[in-house]
Amino acid sequence: MELWNSSLGNDFILMGILNDSGSPKLLCATVAVLYMLALTSNGLLLLVITMDVRLNVPMYLLLRQLSLMDLLFTSVVTPKALVDFLHQENTISFGGCALQMFLALTLGGAEDLLLAFMAYDRYVAICHPLSYMVLMRPRVCWLMVVTSWILASLSALGHTLYTIHFPFCMSREIRHLLCEIPPLLKLACADTSRYELMVYVTGVTFLLLPLSVIVASYILILFTVLYVPSKEGRQKALVTCSSHLTVVGMFYGAATFMYVLPSSFHSPKQDNIISVFYTIITPALNPLIYSLRNKEVLWALRRVLGKYMLPTSSTL
């Protein structure tokens, strides 16, 4: 069988969910609305946290990074999917596919680690409030952020280089919304079983270790909250934690399905639905989950918007 990836001039064809849908125009419009929502909500959250000095605390520094990752993650995938559908052109170059895979893996892995660090932040804030500004001082927060980016990018680089080194057959159709490891390996002409096992082990390690940190943090938080004498204090702690747990549930549920479940549980249609969930839907919902249930963010949003709108209205 002829191999075709000996030259970087060859292209893949991304057969995403928009092409297989029964109502592609409606789905395209929905995806466009969700993307605009993700851009607006994450952009506003970034602006508010950056501009309002009252939010210059560790919790919101980490939340700002989460919004940045969500904004970049959805922008790696969604604009191309929409443009391809509108222009009826679904090709992506070999180098473009590798770049998209690297960026998606980096941003997904960084968010995975960051969510674990955010759980630790909540644990320190609730269980050790008197030591919070010492244990979560700015240098520690930035170390968490840098660690998330570096470990995720190194893992993504290794997986990307190893995935694209395989020879691919004449079939160029990737039955997926974006270039990811599982659907791409289905096009390889070589035996990929050992590498699929390595991807599985890496996925379990990268997902379950941070998830165990999150679970342990919230178990300790729960025991602490039960002994809080004030009902208002318990409610505030639970609301803050519930927002984070909702985001964790959405992200880890989709990522576990994609990278931990054996390939026998996968189908192109299911994988496409899951990919839409964590690349388009989740980035749009995350800032709403945090902002709508967080009074400090809502008050800061009013202050920042009022600061920019009041001078304009006064000149009319």
C-alpha positions in Angstrom: 0.0 0.0 0.0 1.3 3.4 -1.0 2.5 5.7 1.8 1.9 9.4 1.4 3.4 11.3 4.3 7.0 11.2 3.2 6.5 14.9 2.1 5.0 17.6 4.2 3.1 18.8 1.1 0.3 16.3 1.6 -2.9 17.1 3.3 -5.4 15.5 5.7 -9.1 15.9 5.4 -10.9 16.7 8.7 -14.4 15.0 8.6 -15.8 16.8 11.6 -19.2 16.8 13.1 -20.5 19.6 10.9 -20.2 17.4 7.8 -21.9 14.4 9.3 -24.8 16.3 10.9 -28.4 16.1 9.6 -28.8 19.9 10.0 -25.3 21.2 9.3 -26.3 24.9 8.9 -28.2 24.9 12.2 -25.2 23.2 13.9 -22.8 25.6 12.3 -24.8 28.6 13.6 -24.9 27.0 17.1 -21.1 26.4 17.1 -20.6 30.0 15.9 -22.8 31.4 18.8 -21.0 29.2 21.3 -17.6 30.4 20.0 -18.6 34.0 20.3 -19.9 33.3 23.8 -16.6 31.7 24.7 -14.6 34.7 23.3 -16.9 37.2 25.1 -17.2 35.6 28.4 -13.5 34.5 28.7 -12.4 37.9 27.4 -14.5 39.7 30.0 -13.3 37.5 32.8 -9.7 38.2 31.8 -10.4 41.9 31.6 -12.2 42.1 35.0 -9.6 40.0 36.9 -6.7 42.0 35.3 -8.3 45.5 35.9 -9.8 45.1 39.3 -7.1 45.2 42.0 -9.5 43.6 44.5 -9.3 40.4 42.5 -5.5 40.3 42.6 -5.5 37.3 44.9 -4.3 33.7 44.2 -7.7 32.2 43.4 -8.4 34.7 40.7 -4.8 34.6 39.3 -5.4 30.9 38.7 -8.9 31.5 37.3 -7.4 34.0 34.9 -5.1 31.4 33.6 -8.1 29.0 33.2 -9.9 31.6 31.1 -6.8 32.1 28.9 -6.4 28.4 28.3 -10.1 28.0 27.4 -9.9 31.0 25.1 -6.9 29.6 23.3 -8.2 26.0 23.3 -11.4 26.8 21.5 -9.6 29.2 19.1 -7.3 26.4 18.0 -10.2 24.3 16.8 -13.4 26.3 16.2 -12.5 29.0 13.7 -11.0 26.5 11.3 -14.0 24.2 11.6 -16.4 27.1 10.8 -14.3 28.4 7.9 -13.9 24.9 6.5 -17.6 24.4 6.6 -18.5 27.7 5.0 -15.9 27.3 2.2 -16.6 23.6 1.8 -12.8 23.0 2.2 -11.9 20.5 4.9 -8.2 20.0 4.2 -5.4 20.6 6.7 -1.7 20.3 5.9 0.5 17.7 7.5 2.4 20.5 9.4 -0.9 22.2 10.3 -2.3 19.0 11.7 0.8 18.5 13.8 0.6 22.1 15.1 -3.0 21.8 15.9 -2.4 18.5 17.8 0.5 20.0 19.7 -1.5 23.1 20.7 -4.6 21.1 21.7 -2.6 18.7 23.8 -0.7 21.5 25.4 -3.8 23.5 26.3 -5.7 20.4 27.4 -2.9 19.1 29.6 -2.2 22.5 31.1 -5.9 22.9 32.0 -5.8 19.4 33.5 -3.0 20.3 35.8 -4.3 23.8 36.6 -7.6 22.4 37.8 -5.7 20.3 40.3 -3.8 23.4 41.5 -7.1 25.3 41.8 -8.4 22.5 44.0 -5.3 22.8 46.3 -5.9 26.6 46.4 -9.5 26.0 47.7 -8.2 23.4 50.2 -5.7 25.9 51.6 -8.2 28.8 51.7 -10.8 26.7 53.6 -8.7 24.4 55.7 -5.8 26.7 56.5 -7.2 30.3 56.1 -4.6 31.9 58.4 -1.7 30.5 56.4 -3.4 31.2 53.0 -1.3 34.2 51.9 1.9 32.4 52.9 1.2 29.0 51.3 -0.4 30.7 48.2 1.9 33.7 47.9 2.4 35.1 44.3 5.7 33.1 43.7 3.9 29.8 44.5 1.0 30.7 42.2 3.2 31.5 39.3 5.2 28.4 39.9 1.9 26.4 39.6 1.0 28.2 36.4 4.5 27.7 34.8 4.6 24.1 35.9 1.2 23.5 34.2 2.4 25.0 30.9 5.8 23.4 30.9 4.8 19.8 31.8 1.8 20.0 29.3 3.9 21.3 26.5 6.7 18.8 27.0 4.2 15.9 27.0 2.4 17.3 24.0 5.6 17.7 22.0 6.7 14.1 22.7 3.3 12.8 21.7 3.0 15.0 18.6 6.5 14.0 17.3 5.9 10.3 17.9 2.4 10.3 16.3 3.4 12.0 13.1 6.5 9.8 12.6 4.2 6.9 11.6 3.7 6.2 7.9 0.1 6.9 6.8 -1.8 5.1 4.1 -3.7 6.5 1.1 -6.8 7.3 3.2 -6.4 10.9 4.3 -9.8 11.3 6.1 -9.6 11.9 9.8 -13.1 11.2 11.2 -12.8 13.8 13.8 -13.2 17.5 14.5 -9.5 18.1 15.0 -6.2 16.4 14.7 -5.9 14.2 17.8 -3.9 11.0 18.5 -6.7 8.3 18.6 -8.3 9.1 15.2 -5.0 9.8 13.5 -3.5 6.5 14.6 -6.3 4.7 12.8 -4.7 6.0 9.5 -1.3 4.6 10.3 0.1 1.7 8.2 2.4 0.5 11.0 1.6 -1.4 14.2 0.6 1.2 16.7 -0.5 -1.1 19.5 2.6 -0.4 21.7 2.2 3.4 21.3 -1.5 3.2 21.9 -0.7 1.5 25.2 1.8 4.3 26.0 -0.9 6.9 25.2 -3.3 5.1 27.5 -0.7 5.0 30.3 0.1 8.7 29.8 -3.5 9.6 29.7 -4.3 7.7 32.9 -1.2 9.3 34.6 -2.0 12.8 33.4 -5.6 12.6 34.3 -6.0 10.4 37.3 -3.1 11.8 39.3 -4.4 15.4 39.2 -7.9 14.0 39.7 -6.8 12.2 42.9 -5.4 15.5 44.2 -8.8 17.1 43.5 -10.7 14.3 45.2 -8.4 14.4 48.2 -8.6 18.2 48.5 -12.4 18.2 48.5 -12.7 15.3 51.0 -10.6 17.4 53.4 -12.6 20.5 52.5 -15.9 18.6 53.2 -14.7 17.5 56.6 -13.6 21.1 57.4 -16.8 22.7 56.2 -19.0 20.4 58.3 -17.4 21.9 61.4 -17.8 25.5 60.3 -20.2 27.1 62.9 -21.6 29.7 60.6 -24.3 28.7 58.1 -23.3 31.6 55.9 -19.6 30.5 56.0 -20.5 26.9 55.0 -22.7 28.2 52.2 -20.0 30.5 50.8 -17.4 27.7 50.9 -19.7 25.2 49.2 -20.7 27.7 46.4 -17.1 28.4 45.6 -16.2 24.8 45.5 -19.3 23.7 43.6 -18.3 26.0 40.7 -14.9 24.4 40.5 -16.3 20.9 40.8 -18.7 21.6 37.9 -15.8 22.6 35.7 -13.8 19.6 36.8 -16.7 17.2 36.1 -17.1 18.5 32.5 -13.4 18.6 31.7 -12.4 15.3 33.2 -15.5 13.4 32.0 -14.7 14.3 28.4 -11.0 13.8 28.7 -11.4 10.4 30.4 -13.7 9.2 27.6 -11.2 10.3 25.0 -7.9 9.1 26.4 -8.6 6.6 29.1 -11.4 4.4 27.8 -10.1 1.6 25.5 -10.5 2.1 21.7 -13.2 -0.6 21.6 -15.5 1.9 23.4 -14.9 4.6 20.7 -16.8 5.4 17.5 -16.2 8.4 15.2 -19.6 9.9 16.0 -19.1 9.6 19.8 -15.6 11.0 19.6 -16.8 14.0 17.6 -19.6 14.7 20.1 -17.1 14.5 23.0 -14.6 16.7 21.1 -17.3 19.4 20.5 -18.0 19.2 24.2 -14.5 19.9 25.5 -13.3 22.2 22.7 -16.4 24.4 22.2 -19.1 23.9 24.9 -16.9 23.7 28.0 -14.8 26.9 27.2 -18.1 28.8 26.7 -19.6 27.6 29.9 -16.6 27.8 32.3 -16.6 31.6 32.8 -20.3 31.6 33.2 -20.2 29.0 35.9 -17.6 30.9 37.8 -18.9 34.4 37.3 -22.7 33.9 37.7 -22.2 32.1 41.0 -19.5 34.4 42.3 -20.6 37.8 43.8 -17.0 39.2 43.8 -16.7 38.6 40.1 -20.1 40.1 39.4 -19.4 43.2 41.5 -16.0 43.6 39.8 -17.6 43.3 36.4 -20.0 46.1 37.3 -17.1 48.3 38.5 -15.0 47.7 35.4 -17.9 48.2 33.0 -19.1 51.3 34.9 -15.6 52.7 34.8 -15.5 52.5 31.0 -19.2 53.4 30.3 -19.7 56.3 32.7 -17.2 58.7 31.0 -18.9 58.0 27.7 -22.4 58.6 29.0 -21.3 61.8 30.7 -20.2 63.3 27.4 -23.6 62.7 25.7 
